[in-house]
Structure formats: structure tokens, C-alpha cells
């Protein structure tokens, strides 16, 4: 799932993921955290790629809400943002973000971060 208030940024992230060679069956998109939570009520996703600054519900609040739910709290989240302030990144990490990619980004950076995060999730699942 791609969560970003900019339609053009969601399209760009989708295209970059496709170019990176990552195998994705379906992309879900949301313009803010509230829309993302609504989609997550009816759809399972393997990964959420989320902007930090959005109207209605930002990415940090989305993380807070997801972590309050047992099932949603297990979905890995990668933050993708122009905001690279240490205090914001620390808060995202404390809320459970598994990775961070700074905008602008390359297909390689997206692929590398997704491989790392999804690899960690796969390994954790194998241990259960």
C-alpha cells in the first residue's frame, strides 16, 4: 500500500517499485492515514509505504493507530518523506517503522529498503 497525499508521488513510487524489479501483485493507494486505515479494514497488505506529512491523518498517527491493533501492528511500514529530521525519524522508529527512504529516491534505494524489510519479516515468520 502506498500512502501519500500527492497523487503524482503515489504514481512515481509505484513506477519506481515496478522499475526496481520488486514483484507486486496489487498496489493499494491512500491519500492519507485515515483512508489507509479504511482500506486496511477490508484488505490485507504485506507492506505499507507511507509519507509522514499529510492532511487529515499524517503518517506518524497512522503508525500509532496501526500499532494499537494486533493484526495491523504486524504489517511492516516504510516511511518515505522529505523530512529527515532526527527527532521525526526517531519517533517513526519508536512507533514501529521498519525503514525510511528520503525523497528524492532512486529505484535502487526503494528496492534495497524493501528487500531488507521484507527479508526481516520473512525471517521472523519462519521463526514462528
N, C-alpha and C positions, 0 to 999 in steps of 0.2 A: 504494500500500500504506500502511495506517495501522498504526503500531506503538506501542502504549500498553498498559500493564498494567491499565488500567481499562476494562472493557467499556463502561461508560456514557460515558467520554470518547471511545472509538472511535466509538460511535454518534453522539455530539454532533459530532465532527469530520466524520463522513460527512454528517450532516444539514446542517451549515454549508456544506460544499463543494457539496452539492446546491442549497442556497438561494443560494449565490453565483453560480450560473449556469454554473459550470465544467463542461464536457462530459466525463463519465467513463463509460466503458463498463462497467467492473467494479471493485469495491473488493475488495482482499485485506486481511485483518486478521491481526495477530500480537500476542500478549500480551507479548513480549519479543524481544530481539535474536536469541536462539537460534531461536525459532520463525520469525522473519523470514528468517533465512538458510536454513532448511529450505524455506520457501515459494519463495525465490528460486532454489533449485536446479531447480525444475520450472516456474516461471512467470516471464515477462518482465514487468517493470513500467516505466512511464515516469517514476515519481516515488515517493519514499518520504517520508512524513510521520512523524516519529519523536519520541517523548518522550525525555528524557535519563535520568531516574531510573526504572529498572525492575529487578525481581529477575532472577536467573539471568544475564542479559547486558544491560547498560544501553545506551543509545543511542550513547555515545561508543565503546564496544567494538564495537558493530555497525558504526559508521563505519570503525574500524580494520580490521576483518575484510573489509568490502566493498572497501576501497581496496587490499587485498592481491591481489584478483582482478581481472584485466584487464577482464572484461565487467562485473562488479558495480561496479567502480570508476567506471564511466561513468554510472551511474544517479544523477541528482541527488537530494539529500537535504535536506529542510527540517526543522529541529528545531522542535518545538512543546513548550514547557515553562514551568513556573512559575519555573524557575531562570534568573535574568537576570544572575548574577554574571559580570563581565567576563572572569575567567580561564576560566570554563567555556565562555563563548561564543567566546573566542579559541581554545581547544583544539578546539572543534567546527569552527570555520572552518579551522584548520590541518589537521584531518583530512578536510576536503573538503566540509563542509556548505555548501550554496549559499544558505541562508536561515534565518531564525529568526523565530518568531512566539511572543509571550509570552501565556501563559494568564492571565486570560481574554481571549478574542479575539472579533473581530466577523467576520461573513461577508466584509465588505469587505477586512479585513486579510488573511484567508486568500486571497481572490481576487487581491488586489494582489501578494502574495508569490508565489503560484503562477504568475500571468501573467509576472512578471519572470523567475522561474527557468526556466519552460518556454520563454519567449521567447529567453533566452540559449542554452538547449540547442538550440532550433530554428536559431538563427543560427549556432551552432557547427557543426551538422550540415550546413548549407548551404555552409559554407566548405570542407568536406572534399571 
